[in-house]
Amino acid sequence: MANIRDLKKDINYVLGDIIEAVYVVDAANNKQDSKEGSEIIDSAIETFDALIAKVNQRGVENRPAHLKSVRNELEEKGAALIEKINKLS
C-alpha cells in the first residue's frame, strides 16, 4: 500500500509544483492571472483529477502494471505542462 500512497503524493507534488511555477512565471513577467497561465493551471487540475481517479480504480486486472502506467502518464503530462510553462516566459 505504500506504493499507492507514494504515487498519490507524487501526483500531488508534481502538479502542485507546476501550478506554483505558473504563478512564479506570471509574477516575474508582471502578468498576474494571464490567460495562458490559467489554461495551464486548469489543465494541471484536470490531470490531477484524472490521475487520482485512475489510481483509485479497483477493478483492474493487473494492478501493479496499471499503477506503473499511471506513473508514466504523470511523467508525460507533467513534462508537457512544463513545456507550456517554459513558453510563457
Accessible surface in RSA format (square Angstrom, percent):
REM  Atomic radii and reference values for relative SASA: ProtOr
REM  Chains: A
REM  Algorithm: Lee & Richards
REM  Probe-radius: 1.40
REM  Slices: 20
REM RES _ NUM      All-atoms   Total-Side   Main-Chain    Non-polar    All polar
REM                ABS   REL    ABS   REL    ABS   REL    ABS   REL    ABS   REL
RES MET A   1   175.51  90.9 129.77  85.9  45.74 108.9 117.42  99.8  58.09  77.0
RES ALA A   2    51.07  47.0  46.98  72.5   4.09   9.3  46.98  66.2   4.09  10.8
RES ASN A   3    90.93  62.7  84.64  81.8   6.28  15.1  31.69  76.3  59.24  57.3
RES ILE A   4    26.72  15.2  26.72  19.9   0.00   0.0  26.72  19.2   0.00   0.0
RES ARG A   5   134.00  56.3 130.54  66.5   3.46   8.2  50.32  68.8  83.68  50.7
RES ASP A   6    67.35  47.2  66.44  66.1   0.91   2.2  17.45  41.1  49.91  49.8
RES LEU A   7     2.66   1.5   2.66   1.9   0.00   0.0   2.66   1.9   0.00   0.0
RES LYS A   8    73.08  35.7  70.81  43.4   2.27   5.4  31.68  28.5  41.40  44.1
RES LYS A   9    96.70  47.2  94.48  58.0   2.23   5.3  50.74  45.7  45.96  49.0
RES ASP A  10    48.41  33.9  47.43  47.2   0.98   2.3   8.43  19.8  39.98  39.9
RES ILE A  11     0.00   0.0   0.00   0.0   0.00   0.0   0.00   0.0   0.00   0.0
RES ASN A  12    80.15  55.3  77.85  75.2   2.30   5.5   7.81  18.8  72.34  69.9
RES TYR A  13   133.76  62.4 130.85  74.4   2.91   7.6  95.52  71.8  38.24  47.1
RES VAL A  14    54.45  35.8  50.87  46.1   3.58   8.6  54.02  46.9   0.43   1.2
RES LEU A  15     3.18   1.8   3.18   2.3   0.00   0.0   3.18   2.2   0.00   0.0
RES GLY A  16    34.82  42.9   0.00   N/A  34.82  42.9  28.50  78.2   6.33  14.2
RES ASP A  17    91.49  64.1  86.61  86.2   4.88  11.5  26.66  62.7  64.83  64.7
RES ILE A  18     6.30   3.6   5.07   3.8   1.23   3.0   6.30   4.5   0.00   0.0
RES ILE A  19    40.29  22.9  40.29  30.0   0.00   0.0  40.29  29.0   0.00   0.0
RES GLU A  20   107.06  61.5 104.92  79.4   2.14   5.1  33.72  65.2  73.34  59.9
RES ALA A  21    35.02  32.2  29.79  46.0   5.24  11.9  34.69  48.9   0.33   0.9
RES VAL A  22     0.09   0.1   0.09   0.1   0.00   0.0   0.09   0.1   0.00   0.0
RES TYR A  23   119.90  56.0 116.75  66.4   3.15   8.2  82.92  62.3  36.99  45.6
RES VAL A  24    90.34  59.4  86.27  78.1   4.07   9.8  89.56  77.8   0.79   2.1
RES VAL A  25    27.50  18.1  25.95  23.5   1.55   3.7  27.50  23.9   0.00   0.0
RES ASP A  26     7.27   5.1   7.27   7.2   0.00   0.0   1.76   4.1   5.51   5.5
RES ALA A  27    51.41  47.3  39.75  61.3  11.67  26.5  40.12  56.5  11.29  29.9
RES ALA A  28    80.56  74.1  42.45  65.5  38.10  86.7  54.74  77.1  25.81  68.4
RES ASN A  29    56.45  38.9  36.07  34.9  20.38  49.1  13.53  32.6  42.93  41.5
RES ASN A  30   134.06  92.5 106.76 103.2  27.30  65.7  27.32  65.8 106.74 103.2
RES LYS A  31   107.23  52.3  99.50  61.0   7.74  18.4  66.08  59.5  41.16  43.8
RES GLN A  32   124.42  69.6 101.93  74.5  22.50  53.6  55.94 119.1  68.48  51.9
RES ASP A  33   124.23  87.0  96.67  96.2  27.56  65.2  31.21  73.5  93.02  92.8
RES SER A  34    15.03  12.7   6.13   8.2   8.90  20.5  14.89  31.7   0.14   0.2
RES LYS A  35   154.65  75.4 142.56  87.5  12.09  28.8  91.68  82.5  62.97  67.1
RES GLU A  36    93.00  53.4  91.99  69.6   1.01   2.4  40.60  78.5  52.40  42.8
RES GLY A  37     0.10   0.1   0.00   N/A   0.10   0.1   0.10   0.3   0.00   0.0
RES SER A  38    49.33  41.7  45.55  60.8   3.78   8.7  27.94  59.5  21.40  30.0
RES GLU A  39    96.16  55.2  89.50  67.7   6.65  15.8  41.32  79.9  54.83  44.8
RES ILE A  40     7.52   4.3   6.81   5.1   0.71   1.7   7.52   5.4   0.00   0.0
RES ILE A  41    22.75  12.9  22.57  16.8   0.18   0.4  22.75  16.4   0.00   0.0
RES ASP A  42    78.54  55.0  76.68  76.3   1.86   4.4  19.10  45.0  59.44  59.3
RES SER A  43    32.95  27.8  30.40  40.6   2.55   5.9  13.13  28.0  19.82  27.8
RES ALA A  44     0.06   0.1   0.00   0.0   0.06   0.1   0.00   0.0   0.06   0.1
RES ILE A  45    83.56  47.5  82.65  61.6   0.91   2.2  83.56  60.2   0.00   0.0
RES GLU A  46   119.48  68.6 113.37  85.8   6.11  14.5  44.29  85.7  75.18  61.4
RES THR A  47    10.84   7.7   8.09   8.2   2.74   6.5   2.61   3.5   8.23  12.4
RES PHE A  48    66.02  33.0  66.02  40.9   0.00   0.0  66.02  40.0   0.00   0.0
RES ASP A  49    84.61  59.3  76.26  75.9   8.36  19.8  30.90  72.7  53.71  53.6
RES ALA A  50    40.19  37.0  30.75  47.5   9.44  21.5  39.25  55.3   0.94   2.5
RES LEU A  51     0.22   0.1   0.22   0.2   0.00   0.0   0.22   0.2   0.00   0.0
RES ILE A  52    37.02  21.1  37.02  27.6   0.00   0.0  37.02  26.7   0.00   0.0
RES ALA A  53    59.24  54.5  48.23  74.4  11.02  25.1  54.88  77.3   4.37  11.6
RES LYS A  54    70.00  34.1  69.91  42.9   0.09   0.2  42.16  38.0  27.84  29.7
RES VAL A  55     0.05   0.0   0.05   0.0   0.00   0.0   0.05   0.0   0.00   0.0
RES ASN A  56    71.26  49.1  57.99  56.0  13.27  32.0  26.78  64.4  44.49  43.0
RES GLN A  57    84.34  47.2  77.04  56.3   7.30  17.4  28.71  61.1  55.63  42.2
RES ARG A  58   187.31  78.6 161.58  82.4  25.73  61.3  68.55  93.7 118.77  72.0
RES GLY A  59    83.67 103.2   0.00   N/A  83.67 103.2  44.12 121.1  39.55  88.6
RES VAL A  60    40.94  26.9  21.11  19.1  19.83  47.8  25.42  22.1  15.52  42.1
RES GLU A  61   186.80 107.2 145.18 109.8  41.62  99.1  63.10 122.1 123.70 101.0
RES ASN A  62    88.97  61.4  80.65  77.9   8.32  20.0  28.65  68.9  60.32  58.3
RES ARG A  63    53.11  22.3  51.10  26.0   2.01   4.8  40.82  55.8  12.29   7.4
RES PRO A  64    97.78  71.3  88.54  80.7   9.24  33.6  92.11  76.1   5.67  35.2
RES ALA A  65    52.03  47.8  40.19  62.0  11.84  26.9  45.93  64.7   6.10  16.2
RES HIS A  66    33.73  18.4  27.53  19.1   6.20  15.9  20.24  20.9  13.50  15.7
RES LEU A  67    13.05   7.3  11.80   8.4   1.26   3.2  12.16   8.5   0.90   2.4
RES LYS A  68   142.10  69.3 136.27  83.6   5.83  13.9  84.76  76.3  57.34  61.1
RES SER A  69    57.61  48.7  51.87  69.2   5.74  13.2  43.01  91.6  14.60  20.5
RES VAL A  70     0.76   0.5   0.56   0.5   0.19   0.5   0.76   0.7   0.00   0.0
RES ARG A  71    72.90  30.6  72.90  37.2   0.00   0.0  33.87  46.3  39.03  23.7
RES ASN A  72    66.28  45.7  65.48  63.3   0.80   1.9  16.54  39.8  49.73  48.1
RES GLU A  73    30.12  17.3  28.48  21.5   1.63   3.9  15.50  30.0  14.61  11.9
RES LEU A  74     6.74   3.8   6.55   4.7   0.19   0.5   6.55   4.6   0.19   0.5
RES GLU A  75   109.42  62.8  96.56  73.1  12.86  30.6  44.81  86.7  64.62  52.8
RES GLU A  76   119.23  68.5 107.38  81.2  11.85  28.2  45.76  88.5  73.48  60.0
RES LYS A  77    80.18  39.1  78.31  48.0   1.86   4.4  46.39  41.8  33.79  36.0
RES GLY A  78     2.53   3.1   0.00   N/A   2.53   3.1   2.53   7.0   0.00   0.0
RES ALA A  79    56.80  52.2  50.31  77.6   6.49  14.8  53.96  76.0   2.84   7.5
RES ALA A  80    52.87  48.6  44.15  68.1   8.71  19.8  51.55  72.6   1.32   3.5
RES LEU A  81     5.59   3.1   5.59   4.0   0.00   0.0   5.59   3.9   0.00   0.0
RES ILE A  82    83.16  47.3  83.16  62.0   0.00   0.0  83.16  59.9   0.00   0.0
RES GLU A  83    98.39  56.5  98.34  74.4   0.05   0.1  34.05  65.9  64.34  52.5
RES LYS A  84   102.19  49.9  98.81  60.6   3.37   8.0  58.61  52.8  43.58  46.4
RES ILE A  85    11.36   6.5  11.25   8.4   0.11   0.3  11.25   8.1   0.11   0.3
RES ASN A  86    91.33  63.0  73.74  71.3  17.58  42.3  23.89  57.5  67.44  65.2
RES LYS A  87   166.44  81.2 135.43  83.1  31.01  73.8  88.54  79.7  77.90  83.0
RES LEU A  88    24.40  13.6  14.00  10.0  10.40  26.1  17.28  12.1   7.12  19.2
RES SER A  89   103.56  87.5  51.23  68.4  52.33 120.5  54.11 115.2  49.45  69.3
END  Absolute sums over single chains surface
CHAIN  1 A     5874.7       5107.2        767.5       3204.5       2670.2
END  Absolute sums over all chains
TOTAL          5874.7       5107.2        767.5       3204.5       2670.2
